[in-house]
Amino acid sequence: MTPRPVILIVDDDKNTREGLGRALGATHAVLLADSAERALAMLDETPVDIVLSDLRMSGMDGMTLLQRGVARSSPPIFIMLTAYGNVETAVEAMKLGAYDFLMKPVNLDHLEMLIQRALRSRDVETENRSLREQLDTRYGLESIIGQSAAMNEVFDVVRQVAPTQATILLQGESGTGKELVAHAIHRLSPRAKGAYVAVHCASLSPTLLESELFGHEKGAFTGATERRRGRFELADGGTLFLDEISEIDPSIQVKLLRVLEERAFERVGGHETLEVDIRLIAATNADLRRRVDEGKFRNDLYFRLDVVAITLPPLRERGDDIPLLCTHFLKEFAAKNGKPVEDITPEALAALAAYHWPGNVRELRNAVERMVVLSRGPRLTVRDLPGAIRDAGGAEAARRMPRLEGGRAGLPESMHDAEALMIISALRRHGANVTKAAEQLGVSRRTLQRKFIENPDLARQATAVREEVRAARRRKPGLDHAATSTAQ
C-alpha cells in the first residue's frame, strides 16, 4: 500500500491550522505546528512531503522558515499562505524556493489541486535525477574500463575536450568502444541535460538516411503521410553521434557539410530553413584520410569533422586492461544470469591475454558471457574458453607457465599474480624480447622494466625465460639472436 503524503501545516492561528488539518486529513497524513520554531523541530524528527506555512507569525516568520527549510539536504515542498500578500512578497517567496503562494481564505479545491501538482512535479524530478545518475554510471568515463597507458591517454583527451564545443572524430576498429566514449563526452559536457541522439549511418540507404537526419514534410515522398522531425532537430541543444560516418553517400555528405558550416538545413520536401544548436561527434572504423585520397569522402567535410581526433586502441595493444575487463564482465554476467561464478584461473586468464582479439572489447565481452553461461563451477577454467581461443595456442602457453609462489587467492584479490602471468606469457611468445612483450601488453619498455624491479619473483621468472631461450638457441645455432640482445 502506498504511504499517504505527509503535510505539515504551520500557522499560529489555531482555527486556520486545525481547519486545514481537518480538510486535508482524509487524503493526507497531517502534522500541525503553531510556530516556525516547532515546525523546524518536527522536520528534524519526521520526513515531510509538503509544508503549508503562514507568512506572518509571532517569533520566526514564514519567510525565515522557508529559507531554512529549503536549505536542508532533502527539502520538503513549501506552499506559502498569507492574508496580507502582494506581488512583491509572492515574487520574493518564489525566489527563495517556494513552490507557490496562496491568499487566505484558502480555496480548498484549489489547494488540493496545487498539492497534487506539486507532488507529481517532485516525483518527476526524482525520477529524472535517478535516470541522470543511471546514465552517469552507465555512460560516464567511469563506465569505460581501462588502466593501460593507451587508455589513460584517451581519458586525458576526453576530459580536455568534453567541456568544449569542438566537433570530435572517434577512430578505431570495430568493438573498441567508440560509442561509449561518445556517451561519456556528452555526459561530461555542458550539454549533458540535453538530448544524446545516435544514428548508425551504415545501416540506412541514402534516401532513408537523409530523411532520418533532416526529417521530412508530409507528402515529400511516397509513404510520407505526416511531417517527421529529423535527428538534427531532436538533438537541438544536445549531442548528435554519427557512427560509421565513412559509409554515408556523397549526396548526404554535401548536406552534412552545410549543417556543420551554417547550423541550418531544410527538411526533405520542405522550404523552411531550420537552425539547430548541436555538438557533433562522428565515428569511423575506416581510414577516413584514405577514403578522401580515393575520392570516396569529401576533403572539406573531412576537415570539418577532424577538429579533434581521438583514436581508440585495439584490445591487443592494451593487454594490461584484460584482467580488469574480465573481472568486470564476469561479475556482470554472473549477476545477470544467476550463476555462482566468482573467479577465473590464471591459465584461462593467460590464454585470454595471449589471444589477438580481432573483435576487440566487444568480442571479449561476448566470450566472457559465453564462459559464464556455460560454466560448470564457481571458477572459469581453460575448458570454459571458446574453441577459437583455445585453438590460438594461448591455453598451451598458460599450462607451461610456472606458478607464482604462494598460490592464488582469486582474481580481484590477486591482480598482481594475473599481471605477472601475462608478462611471462608475452616474454615466452616473443623469445624474451622485452620491447616486443611490452608492445603486446600495451605498455612501454620502461614500464615493464620497472615491474621487474618492483617484483623480484617476476624478475626471477623473466630471467628463467631468458635462460630457456638462450639454451634453445644454443641447441639450434641458426636461430636469430636479436631477441636475446634486446631483452637485456
LUMKEKE-788269 format. One record per atom (N, C-alpha, C): x, z, y negated; residue in one letter. Coordinates in steps of 0.001 Angstrom, whole numbers, plus 500000, padded with zeros to 6 digits. Each point is the difference from the previous one (the first is absolute). Layout:
% LUMKEKE-788269
XZYA
...
% end
This chain:
% LUMKEKE-788269
500845500000501195M
499155500000498805M
500884500000498750M
499753499105499066T
500793499903498777T
499734501193499095T
501054500711499571P
499789501166499124P
499426499570498652P
499157500885499440R
499397499690498704R
501047500139498900R
499933499127498967P
500923500131498866P
499831501356499318P
501112500555499534V
499992501305499329V
500024499778498481V
499009500574499314I
499897499873498553I
500123501378499368I
500893500127499042L
500185501245499257L
499360499840498622L
499008500842499710I
499300499954498708I
500544501127499126I
500525499627498832V
500633500979499111V
499242500020498677V
499335501145499704D
499238500123498746D
499771501478499744D
500221500440498748D
499795501413499706D
498529500317499714D
499149498972500026D
498563500213499863D
499395500100501398D
499443501186500333K
499508500264501342K
498889499037500399K
499038499758499093N
498865499145500349N
500459498581500337N
500893499444499187T
500506498647500264T
500763499962501310T
500871501005500197R
500847500047501194R
499154500065501271R
499052500919500033E
499203500185501212E
498975498880500187E
499489499450498879G
499062498884500102G
500643498774500623G
501203499676499557L
500721498878500600L
500349500282501463L
500313501271500273G
500322500379501377G
498832499765500936G
498777500383499563R
498817499785500844R
499712498511500170R
500160499232498936A
499689498575500060A
500948499243500931A
501270500393500034L
500985499279500803L
500242500611501373L
499481501196500214G
500290500722501245G
499423499365501239G
498955499173499863A
499381499393501177A
500913498970500656A
500827499338499217T
500831498925500540T
501504500265499900T
500366501082499330H
501427500297499817H
500258501481500233H
501251500317500337A
500419501399500048A
500361500404498574A
499318501011499459V
500136500342498584V
500710501334499825V
500965500015499069L
500662501230499581L
499714500193498517L
499856501282499564L
499678500298498604L
501095500862499385L
500374499662498759A
500987500798499261A
499496500185498575A
500085501246499491D
499487500284498653D
501064499870498923D
501233499580500379S
501067499827499015S
501034499026500543S
500795499428499087A
501062499091500426A
501065500739500794A
500259501266499610E
500996500793500717E
499584500202501452E
498715500323500198R
499482500193501365R
500041498683500774R
499724498906499327A
500020498692500652A
501395499659500514A
501041500283499195L
501370499723500444L
500364500826501224L
499550501269500019A
500266500849501161A
499316499434501243A
498768499489499844M
499272499434501135M
500643498707500493M
500567499216499077L
500704498777500406L
501234500324500831L
500610501178499746D
501145500429500808D
499574500392501408D
498741500438500145E
499526500545501279E
499297498960500869E
499324499008499392T
499121499099500741T
500191498563499551T
500089499045500954P
500044498584499615P
498670499589499364P
500063499363498856V
498800499601499256V
500053498495499751V
498856499338500179D
499936498555499763D
499717499679498534D
499018500687499404I
499586499700498629I
499824501296499214I
500455499989498749V
499770501114499086V
499063499512498891V
498849500700499847L
499109499783498854L
500252501140499037L
500559499685498839S
500400501077499097S
499456499798498592S
499507501106499450D
499615500003498589D
501276499940499151D
499869499441498811L
501160499932499115L
500195501290499214L
498910500552499408R
500108501196499162R
499679501231500824R
501000500834500212M
499806501257500732M
500845501067499335M
499578501241500135S
500802501105499471S
501283500099500807S
501082500408499353G
501290500015500681G
500569498584500048G
500534499621501159M
500539498658500161M
498876498971499928M
500206498930499217D
498943499001499888D
500134498939501097D
498985499133500082G
499962498991501061G
501109498973499904G
500452499672498799M
501064499014499846M
501315500522500581M
500272501288499794T
501207500598500590T
499895500046501512T
498804500329500509L
499773499990501453L
500254498602500558L
499527498979499297L
500203498619500435L
501486499681500082L
500741500337498959Q
501434499716499976Q
500726500663501163Q
499668501268500244R
500688500725501076R
499524499550501376R
498753499581500082G
499462499554501288G
500568498665500458G
500084499037499070V
500495498674500391V
501500500001500243V
500701501056499569A
501444500085500214A
500343500473501412A
499001500375500782R
500245500476501364R
500443498846500900R
500646500353501119S
500494498968500915S
498855499208500632S
498869500654500279S
498815499306500518S
498821500352499098S
499910499377498843P
498988500406499018P
498593499589500414P
499003500835499685P
498613499596500210P
499568499019498912P
498825499418500176I
499422499130498974I
499310500898498964I
500231499731498716F
499389500806498940F
498925499191499284F
498788500590499896I
498926499459499171I
499681501073498969I
500148499662498730M
499851500984498935M
498577499980499426M
499491501205499657L
498649500161499470L
500066500705498648L
499140499602499060T
499948500704498713T
498707499695499265T
499591500978499192A
498825499794499138A
500416499607498601A
501331499972499738Y
500488499737498639Y
500967498819499976Y
499795499051500881G
500966498922500143G
499929498968498908G
501100499272499855N
500055498836499133N
500952498997500639N
500107498825499394V
500819498946500591V
501457500420500094V
500514500648498956E
501405500399499992E
500308500979501140E
499097500961500228T
500198500980501067T
499982499325501363T
499045499071500179A
499906499289501271A
501264499200500283A
500499499295498978V
501215499194500168V
501187500888500347V
500104501141499339E
501108500915500283E
499943500504501436E
498793500356500448A
499845500493501381A
500389498923501011A
499598498763499746M
500323498912500927M
501499499741500014M
500641500104498833K
501452499815499943K
500726501065500802K
499449501208500010L
500641501098500738L
499772499910501498L
499110499094500439G
499808499814501438G
498606500253500513G
499022500251499106A
498620500206500457A
499438498700500551A
499175500094501043Y
499364498807500565Y
498885499515499084Y
499214500963499448D
498914499612499091D
499617501200499143D
499061499778499088F
499629500969498975F
498485499917499822F
499278501130500192L
498535500002499912L
499510500986498944L
498897499622499352M
499369500867499006M
498949500891500664M
499907501237499525K
498915500897500406K
498771499737499127K
498794500188500509P
499680500360501384P
500293498834500945P
500447500339501182V
500467498981500945V
498818499364500719V
500003498670500059N
499049499258500824N
500489500080501438N
499257500715500862L
500470500263501362L
500152498730500831L
499097499044499837D
500131498747500750D
501275499264499602D
500267499975498692H
501213499334499524H
501247500745500489H
499943501335499999L
501123500800500470L
500280499729501476L
498940499944500817E
500185499738501437E
500614498626500222E
499535499005499251M
500565498655500121M
501473500001499611M
500336500747498932L
501377500063499531L
500895500679501033L
499493501052500629I
500773500704501030I
500292499077501175I
498978499259500458Q
500193499090501129Q
501008498909499664Q
499920499477498786R
500934498951499577R
501421500547499924R
500147501224499498A
501330500609499903A
500606500231501383A
499172500440500949L
500490500240501364L
500423498691500669L
499202498936499800R
500373498701500575R
501298499494499394R
500146500193498696S
501222499569499324S
501217500739500549S
499839501303500231R
501105500782500555R
500350499533501405R
498976499713500828D
500245499549501373D
500734498665500017D
499610499095499108V
500668498699499921V
501452500175499576V
500238500870499016E
501365500244499535E
500851500605501111E
499414500931500773T
500724500606501116T
500342498964501054T
499032499138500303E
500226498946500989E
501075499032499523E
499946499623498725N
501013499094499464N
501389500620500036N
500064501310499690R
501295500683500046R
500542500008501427R
499110500256500968S
500409500000501402S
500493498625500430S
499285498953499565L
500409498640500350L
501351499661499379L
500205500434498748R
501286499737499357R
501136500705500738R
499743501238500445E
501022500733500741E
500305499313501322E
498936499495500677Q
500208499279501247Q
500809498731499766Q
499693499291498910L
500735498780499683L
501457500311499694L
500232501098499253D
501373500380499691D
500774500307501271D
499333500677500956T
500650500343501261T
500252498759500836T
499006499111500023R
500109498826500858R
500869498912499399R
499939499844498687Y
500659498871499373Y
501079500368498995Y
500254501282499784G
501068500383499090G
501356499731500623G
501057500208499234L
501350499750500494L
500315500866501224L
499342501182500080E
500245500892501132E
499518499400501318E
499095499016499930S
499476499399501225S
500976499002500606S
501045499628499263I
500976499036500500I
501145500782500627I
500142499901501302I
500978500803500728I
501367499351499917I
500998500754499581G
501347499459499949G
500955500899499262G
501236500068500525Q
501050500755499320Q
501324499239500007Q
499973498767500517S
501219499196500036S
500399499600498587S
501263499594499861A
500490499586498687A
499203498815499469A
499635499081500894A
499245498814499572A
498638500375499444A
499310500944500648M
498672500396499532M
500089500869498753M
501045500803499886N
500150500806498782N
500189499113498775N
500665498866500184E
500127499045498893E
498631499452499610E
499164499699500996V
498639499518499725V
499213501056499242V
500065501246500465F
499271501086499336F
500415500140498541F
501304499903499739D
500495500142498624D
499416498921499096D
499975498754500496V
499461498901499185V
498504500190499768V
499276500400501050V
498553500211499876V
499704501047498936V
500731501104500024R
499774501057499005R
500274499501498582R
500967499109499859Q
500335499478498671Q
498941499035499482Q
499522499106500872V
499114498929499518V
498521500381500006V
499611500993500821A
498573500333500115A
499356500338498654A
500634500778499122P
499342500342498726P
499924498851499011P
500654498868500280T
500023498882499063T
498853499033500289T
499927498934499194Q
498995498955500196Q
500598498759500657Q
501245500059500429A
500705498823500502A
499352499442501263A
499976498660500084T
499584499323501229T
501085500215501049T
499574500234501251I
500956500343501059I
499859499030501164I
501127499565500531L
500033499136501175L
500629500777501151L
499217500251501036L
500483500699501192L
500403498972501047L
501235500108500479Q
500517499054500984Q
500430500749501251Q
499844499367501134G
500408500627501251G
499275499386501173G
500534500223501181E
499402499457501209E
498627500616500250E
499207499352500834S
498700500555500376S
500190501342500687S
499143500965499628G
500051501304500641G
500930500996499351G
500601499649498849T
500937500929499352T
499306500975499056T
498698499814499757G
499263500970499188G
499789499594498558G
499897498703499744K
499851499543498610K
498695500501499371K
498914499991500778E
498739500457499416E
500018501506499746E
500661500755500849L
500135501437499744L
500728500251498683L
501046499228499741V
500750500157498756V
499136499600498810V
499208498916500150A
499102499587498913A
499004501108499676A
499424500617501020H
499087501129499799H
500705501137499266H
501232500307500430A
500737501112499382A
500276499726498526A
500366498768499673I
500240499648498595I
498732500213499183I
498860499572500562H
498727500195499286H
499702501477499805H
500161500805501054R
499666501420499917R
500915500751499040R
501234499504499810L
500952500661499104L
499935499457498573L
499130499028499758S
499946499350498696S
498904500592499125S
500008499694498695P
498913500457499118P
498658499378500373P
500004498990500889R
498766499345500424R
499396500638501250R
500511501147500414A
499577500595501271A
498498500256500079A
499359500263498853K
498554500240500008K
499205498699500007K
500677498878499775G
499348498702500066G
499961499483501424G
499443498811500166A
499834499427501333A
501319499446500532A
500168500107501323Y
501078499308500704Y
499315498945500860Y
500264498732499715V
499318498895500677V
501049499139500705V
499812499760501293A
500963499228500783A
499380498694500475A
500799498938499987V
499582498695500516V
501112499490500916V
499633499640501236H
500960499435500944H
499864498482499943H
500880499382499235C
499838498596499610C
500046499040501183C
500820500280501002A
500187499044501089A
498761499860500876A
499092500964499944S
498828499974500884S
498847499167499430S
500164499468498782L
498909499273499344L
500409498570499671L
499028499076500133S
500241498619499598S
500114499942498471S
500576498917499440P
500130499917498540P
498685500188499263P
498904499383500499T
498708500123499329T
499500501430500025T
500089500630501158L
499541501384500115L
500873500947499191L
501309499750499984L
500906500870499253L
499711499913498503L
499722498797499500E
499689499837498584E
498759500807499624E
498956499898500839S
498776500757499740S
500242501499500133S
500839500380500974E
500282501412500227E
500744500608498816E
500941499245499444L
500800500525498892L
499251499987498674L
499323498890499710F
499433499814498665F
498482500148499947F
499346500115501167G
498549500093500008G
499360498634499793G
498672499951500065H
499314498726499764H
498628500239499397H
499481498957499365E
498661500037499414E
498986499507501029E
498771500375499806K
498933499514500862K
499937498473499933K
499945499357501172G
499919498547500059G
501323499292499843G
501121500736499960A
501310499368499817A
500346499089501169A
499513500327501190F
500226499171501183F
498913500323501006F
499900499212501044T
498982500213501023T
500153501397500595T
498927500764499981G
500028501361500523G
500218501057498945G
500317499597498769A
500183500964498912A
498631500328499406A
499284500896500661T
498619500297499600T
499910501029498885T
501116500615499662E
499989500977498911E
501398500121499413E
500063500556498805R
501309500226499365R
500771501054500793R
501300499775500114R
500842500972500703R
501251500293499182R
500302501271499839R
501213500408499300R
501196499856500926R
501116499524499437G
501212499829500785G
500870501248499999G
501097499921500749R
500880501158500138R
500690500355498689R
500266499008499149F
500599500314498704F
499060500868499172F
498715499684499995E
499029500816499265E
499903501394500602E
499955500063501334L
499858501296500670L
501203500897499752L
501176499385499787A
501229500782499786A
500242500321498536A
499086499632499111D
500189500234498565D
500253501489499737D
501098500299499328G
500376501389499739G
500815500618501114G
500205499239501084G
500738500535501139G
501109499072500460G
500168499894501329T
501096499246500600T
499450498961500968T
500516498771499925L
499650498944500948L
501214499709500869L
499819500090501322F
501082499756500952F
499726498689500727F
500901499030499842L
499871498705500663L
501046499920501109L
499543500135501236D
500905499964501150D
500193498559500458D
501197499707500528E
500359498663500490E
499764498943498922E
500479500268498826I
499769499111498858I
500702498659500175I
501004499946500863S
500712498738500226S
499104498943500630S
498862500429500572E
499136499067500726E
498900499393499146E
499897500348498728I
498879499487499218I
500220498537499624I
498892499268499877D
500005498572499712D
500510499739498580D
500686498860499763P
500493499678498649P
498910500022498934P
498772499580500354S
498923500005499002S
499661501417499551S
500102500973500904I
499745501405499652I
501179500568499234I
501202499519500310Q
501189500472499284Q
499884499742498501Q
499436498825499632V
499840499666498583V
499085501004499305V
498868500323500632K
499045500929499398K
500571501410499949K
500734500357501030L
500604501328500026L
501029500151498884L
500766498947499767L
500985500031498923L
499324500241498658L
498861499343499762R
499299500179498734R
499527501442499828R
499477500593501064V
499526501386499906V
501159500930499658V
501159499774500620L
501160500857499721L
500485499826498566L
499869498797499464E
500471499750498638E
499009500469498947E
498695499776500252E
498988500250498969E
499061501156500329E
500027500474501256R
499056501015500467R
498553499542499744R
499745498709500248A
498669499432499778A
499747498900501028A
498726499781500354F
499626498986500983F
498495499745499891F
499525498985500719E
498569499737500119E
499608500070501468E
498795500443500258R
499496499960501371R
499854498540500443R
500018499766501302V
499784498657500530V
498592499544499596V
499922498837499356G
498707499490499553G
499535500585498689G
500820500820499349G
499591500643498754G
500803499516498810G
499535500334498803H
500663499597498765H
500419501205499152H
499469501170500323E
500336501200499241E
501409500467500366E
500838500217498978T
501352500495500234T
499975501524500075T
500508500514501097L
500013501445500233L
501418500525499850L
500142501126499342E
501308500632499837E
500081501240500888E
501153500214500603V
500171501147500901V
501311500718499695V
500007501270500304D
501195500833499869D
500380500458501399D
500935499287500616I
500404500346501372I
501511500096500093I
500441500754501002R
501417499998500353R
500103499259501334R
500864499005500088L
500103499187501204L
501192500429500831L
499742500200501299I
501062500206500982I
499825498910501050I
501030499197500215A
499955498936501000A
500964500337501129A
499715499455501186A
500861500254501149A
500187498724500796A
501165499873500605T
500277498837500840T
501005500368501077T
499828499380501183N
501010500153501051N
500863498746500099N
499779499058499066A
500785498766499960A
501031500080498882A
500988499115500074D
500998499884498933D
499367499164498889D
499488500667498958L
499257499300498959L
500911499065499199L
501262500391499832R
500939499134499292R
500198498695500763R
500064500083501319R
500140498794500818R
498748499140499910R
498825500641499951R
498754499249499847R
500013499216498689R
500549500602498965V
500105499303498713V
500910498783500142V
501161500190500633D
500955498905500174D
499413498868500839D
499117500351500929E
499358498992500857E
498796499348499335E
499663500432498792G
498869499423499286G
498656500508500478G
499972501125500721K
498755500539500539K
499430501140499151K
500763500424499004F
499553501095499147F
500480499729498586F
499123500223499016R
500326499691498610R
501127500897499486R
500968499366499363N
501130500732499447N
499557500968498906N
499069499553499105D
499565500854498900D
499195501197500509D
499218499792501055L
499252501119500583L
500951500989500676L
501011499472500654Y
500986500865500655Y
500631500959498993Y
500392499480498837F
500643500857499003F
499013500983499374F
498704499629499952R
498986500942499524R
499825501162500970R
500147499703501279L
499825501036501028L
501254500852500175L
501149499392499841D
501264500663500321D
500541500789498811D
499134500834499395V
500446500869498903V
500815501150500581V
499408500704500973V
500738501025500749V
499798499692501477V
501082499690500682A
499924499701501433A
500477501207500806A
499217500369500992I
500368501102500898I
500039499440501413I
501158500071500644T
500148499502501368T
499957501160500977T
499056499939500932L
499869501058501003L
500853499661501215L
500868500909500424P
500920499693501102P
499272499957501339P
500445499134500910P
499425500014501362P
500397501284500717P
499244500347501015L
500239501263500702L
501375500028500655L
500509498849500435R
501317499981500655R
501123500408499051R
499736499979498682E
501006500409499024E
499784501421499496E
499041500706500575R
499749501381499575R
499812500888501228R
501041499960500877G
499933500744501249G
499809501495499819G
500502500556498875D
499841501435499748D
498530500414499963D
499123499048499695D
498591500341499822D
499206499984501299D
500567499472501075I
499232499864501242I
499563501357500566I
500858501036500049P
499499501298500477P
498858500545499151P
500112499861498683L
498931500472499113L
498705499253500261L
500094498681500098L
498810499192500228L
499373500314501353L
500838500142501029C
499480500311501331C
499272501345500001C
500583500999499352T
499365501310499916T
498655499909499290T
499986499292498883H
498763499855499224H
498914499302500812H
500339498871500627F
498999499255500761F
499565500757501248F
500946500701500629L
499658500786501198L
498939501049499662L
500219500737498914K
499036501028499606K
498656499377499623K
500053498873499272E
498770499337499561E
499144499575501186E
500615499322500971F
499213499452501103F
499665501050501061F
500833501037500120A
499645501089500908A
498740500703499501A
499942500266498694A
498815500642499421A
498788499076500060A
500204498737499688K
498891499040499950K
499372499788501372K
500825500013501044N
499504499702501346N
499839501234500876N
500227501185499433G
499841501219500781G
500979500104501153G
501223499484499820K
501015500038501062K
500988501143499717K
500340500791501018P
500908501142499793P
501470499586499992P
500330498971499245V
501387499517499938V
500701500690498840V
501143500616500287E
500683500787498978E
501402499512499686E
500558499130500843D
501434499752499887D
500338498644500608D
501246499557499792I
500524498773500588I
501430500273500450I
500377499512501162T
501321500306500537T
501093499278499209T
501223500534500022P
501105499329499303P
500229498582500510P
499855499788501328E
500226498671500561E
498977498993499478E
498731500421499922A
498968499112499483A
500224499717498516A
500390501033499257L
500245499821498576L
501192499075499763L
501053500152500825A
501172499134499854A
499635498553500301A
499131499789500990A
499569498640500322A
499206499404498847A
499140500804499387L
499241499518498839L
500942499663498849L
501039500823499819A
500949499766498908A
500841498753500248A
500244499659501274A
500841498853500328A
499247498678499947A
498684500058500019Y
499175498780499996Y
500075499334498621Y
499836498654499944H
500197499281498735H
498746499921499135H
498811500333500486W
498759500115499238W
499700498791499109W
499718498851500608P
499634498824499191P
498713500201499202P
499105500874500495G
498760500292499270G
500103501184499070G
501222500577499896N
500281501085499050N
499147501241500230N
499654500717498917V
499317501296500143V
498645499828500669V
499314498888499718R
498703499763500631R
500137499942501523R
501059499345500484E
500220499898501441E
500347501364500592E
500834500783499290L
500344501342500475L
498746500871500077L
499168499910498992R
498755500788499987R
499128499651501195R
499842498719500267N
499198499575501143N
500618500450501318N
501350499953500080A
500678500423501228A
499788501488500264A
500130500826498954V
499807501442500182V
498537500300500350V
499073499286499380E
498586500209500346E
499762499697501473E
500547498892500480R
499843499647501416R
500610501067500897R
501192500474499628M
500674501013500811M
499180501286500077M
499434500412498865V
499208501234499975V
498728499828500830V
499310498882499820V
498732499778500703V
500205499962501514V
501115499404500449L
500249499858501436L
500916501088500553L
500309501008499199S
500931501043500439S
499450500783501181S
500940500482500836R
499626500762501199R
500284501492499864R
500555500395498899G
500330501409499829G
500226500331498546G
500507501202499728P
500176500430498603P
501233499416499326P
500788499212500756R
501243499466499431R
500114498517500321R
500214499182498981L
500180498571500222L
501393499754500572L
500060499170501049T
501266499723500668T
500259498498500026T
501130499600500595V
500363498587500102V
498916499218500725V
499381500593501005R
498985499250500753R
498741499722499160R
499838500717498876D
498852499746499121D
500258498848499035D
501245499525499919L
500341498936499063L
499304498692500368L
499592499209499017P
499497498659500288P
501087499180500700P
499589499093500861G
500951499236500806G
501026499247499176G
499596499438498879A
500939499216499186A
501157500857499511A
499716501258499717I
501057500889499499I
500914500412501148I
499421500269501163R
500839500308501168R
500871498804500356R
499425498815499951D
500742498791500377D
501131499691499038D
499920500541498779A
501040499728499009A
501308500708500318A
499965500897500981G
501226500657500433G
500263501332499346G
499100500409499075G
500219501270499313G
499916501181500938G
499099499944500979A
499832501124500918A
501251500206500841A
500628498886500426E
501210500115500808E
501121500641499193E
500086499612498711A
501031500603499142A
499748501486499841A
498733500380499887A
499675501416499838A
500353500797501232A
499814499417501208R
500304500738501236R
501495500243500148R
500820499084499431R
501454500174500102R
500524500988498963R
499154500384499064M
500437500801498862M
500220501460500407M
501135500629499637P
500209501413500329P
499035500892499243P
499582501082500651R
499098500946499354R
500763500925499069R
499383500403498917L
500628500946499086L
499992501388500606L
500969500802499620E
500066501364500504E
498793500787499514E
499482500846500844G
498886500857499599G
498644499413500291G
499952498766500559G
498701499423500358G
499233499537498789G
498649499994500163R
499124499459498959R
498743500848499934R
499563500300498799A
498845500886499839A
498806499310499368A
499940498656500102G
498838499301499413G
500393499251498740G
499412498844499821L
500411499113498914L
499944500626498619L
498887500594499590P
499968500500498631P
501055501067499722P
500334500816501037E
500987501053499786E
501419499521500279E
500184498782500538S
501321499544500419S
500320498632499422S
499714499810498738M
500227498709499375M
501472499626500018M
500891500996499903H
501432499705500031H
500394499459501368H
499394500542501087D
500272499493501338D
499594498537500098D
498796499699499529A
499504498626500064A
500892499072499174A
500430500464498847E
500861499202499144E
501331499734500691E
500564501019500643A
501269499838500699A
499871498997501138A
498894500065500728L
499776499060501095L
499951498563499497L
499365499792498857M
499919498647499449M
501371499514499539M
500787500889499413I
501328499610499525I
500885499590501176I
499988500808501067I
500817499682501176I
499527498697500639I
498672499805500046S
499456498758500549S
500473498798499198S
500000500121498660A
500443498901499145A
501492499730500182A
500800501057500138L
501440499817500218L
500261499280501316L
499281500385501054R
500159499327501290R
499630498523499886R
498896499732499330R
499518498616499889R
501032499126499281R
500707500558499007H
500917499206499180H
501467500286500312H
500280500453501210G
501385500175500422G
500789500956499147G
499358501097499575A
500628501056499185A
500316499537498589A
499432498883499556N
500207499513498641N
499091500787499055N
500583500881499202V
499236500892499128V
499226499207498944V
500623498966499456T
499341499216498953T
498730499346500531T
500095499365501163K
498826499332500575K
498945501014500449K
500445501139500540A
499048501049500389A
499243500505498776A
500702500177498888A
499354500465498768A
498980498978499509A
500340498705500097E
499053498961499588E
498730500055500839E
500142500187501311Q
498825500095500870Q
499132501197499627Q
500643501105499646L
499275501234499696L
499456500016498581L
500384499022499176G
499494499947498631G
500663500993499061G
501262500379500315V
500738500927499138V
501350499383499661V
500708500600499060S
501332499510499656S
501025500545500983S
501157499322500055R
501098500467500864R
500428501408499589R
500027500251498677R
500403501324499506R
499029501078500488R
498698499692499994T
499005500971500481T
500242500337501460T
500295498966500807L
500230500234501422L
501257500832500218L
501043499718499250Q
501225500802500135Q
499764501449499589Q
499159500202498984R
499689501367499586R
499275500758501109R
499133499288500716K
499268500645501095K
500958500435501112K
501062499218500233F
501000500394500994F
500708501286499568F
500276500105498688I
500676501193499482I
499093501219500113I
498705499807499697E
499049501124499999E
499609500453501403E
500129499111500989N
499558500320501354N
501163499781500965N
500803501037500292P
501168499847500876P
499635499472501383P
498825500410500533D
499598499519501318D
499764498494499972D
499375499537498917L
499774498565499842L
501343499269499887L
500941500585499270A
501319499378499851A
500702499889501355A
499863501048500852R
500619499958501329R
499387498884500831R
498667499859499920Q
499348498937500769Q
500413498620499491Q
500146499863498673A
500441498720499443A
501412499660500473A
500872501028500050T
501361499793500501T
499968499549501457T
499111500624500795A
499871499618501406A
499553498548500140A
499087499570499117V
499550498604500034V
501160499063499688V
500808500358498976R
501155499163499653R
500975499895501163R
500240501139500694E
500918499980501151E
499444499122501113E
498671500061500211E
499386499146501019E
500205498526499659E
499797499661498715V
500157498608499570V
501450499548500183V
500964500852499610R
501416499651500146R
500370499821501463R
499476500907500847A
500304499897501435A
499449498702500566A
498789499636499572A
499403498757500486A
500812498796499560A
500536500046498772R
500777498868499495R
501369499904500673R
500533501173500386R
501279499954500727R
499808499347501359R
498791500251500579R
499708499377501297R
499745498509499839R
499514499574498771K
499706498589499726K
500744499601498732K
501263499658500102P
500838499765498818P
499507498888499094P
499185499092500505G
499558498881499176G
498950500354498973G
499468501221500033L
498936500360499080L
500520500131498573L
499106499781499044D
500347500114498577D
500250501454499640D
501111500279499323H
500339501380499645H
499614500349498583H
499285499125499316A
499664500261498593A
499114501232499841A
499077500167500965A
499070501129499871A
500731501316500072A
501053500065500893T
500747501241500162T
500693500380498688T
500602499028499347S
500701500306498754S
499041500402498915S
498799499389499977T
499006500346498981T
499472501400500181T
500000500497501233A
499390501282500293A
500862501172499608A
501244499753499622Q
500886501134499698Q
499558500730498758Q
% end
